[in-house]
Amino acid sequence: MRLGRLAIVVAIAFGSALAVQAEERRLFMAAPSELVETGFLKHLLPRFSLKNSIPITLVAPGEPAQATFAPEGDVPVFAQEESLWFVALSPEAGDNPHLRKFLDWLGSDAGTRAIEGFAGPPVFSAAAVIQVGAEAEEISGDLARGAELSLRHCGRCHVIGPQNAMNGVGSTPSFAVLRTLENWHDRFTAFYALKPHPSFTQVEEITPPFPAGLQPTLAPVELTLDELADITAYAASLSPANLGAPIQHQ
């Protein structure tokens, strides 16, 4: 009986430690309503979170946050039409490694693609971004688990490799074909935002819940950020298809 109670106490303590650790990875960013209402941050922030496993929670100006998007501030991060937006650092932010990673990402090629990939209006550009010592992009993940997850979730439509070579949907590109695209990495890390995936895909802490009364007609794909990294790592391990000529895509 005592051992059972001890196991419960240990489990609760372990769960609490994990919750604290997850909360420490979270960034809180404040943003004024005029920026939030453009839909730009809803497009931009999940792309960073999916790549770096660092969730970002938006709060209203004045609420506790490590930094604030503002018309004036410490670091220029992007332009909206003719106006600049800055990140204003809070005194409590210190040398927050997750905030620095976010600023580094905004100044990287991946950040530029994310900023300028927003289908406005308004139009946003990365011309004003200052790079803060960005590190080279790395792909990490568990290849074996990525292969298993890819087969289970993506193999319903895509050919992911020899393991389901005859089972893909004919109009759906294989993983090998997707690997021929210059932006293949962005397509994998943000696939949840590309049609038709939003209608049946949920990424923990990133995507909003399905609208009430509009449940997916397909069995939903539910992933964590770590599982998405594993799938991307598996895709990175594949050789691009030999198409004989550069692929034409939109």
Secondary structure as UniProt FT lines:
FT   HELIX           2..25
FT   STRAND          27..30
FT   HELIX           33..36
FT   TURN            37..39
FT   HELIX           40..52
FT   STRAND          56..59
FT   TURN            61..62
FT   STRAND          67..70
FT   STRAND          75..80
FT   TURN            81..82
FT   STRAND          83..89
FT   TURN            91..95
FT   HELIX           97..106
FT   HELIX           109..116
FT   STRAND          124..125
FT   TURN            127..128
FT   HELIX           143..149
FT   HELIX           150..154
FT   TURN            155..157
FT   HELIX           162..164
FT   TURN            165..166
FT   TURN            170..171
FT   HELIX           175..178
FT   TURN            179..180
FT   TURN            182..183
FT   HELIX           184..189
FT   HELIX           191..193
FT   TURN            195..196
FT   HELIX           197..199
FT   STRAND          201..203
FT   TURN            204..206
FT   TURN            212..213
FT   STRAND          221..223
FT   HELIX           225..236
//
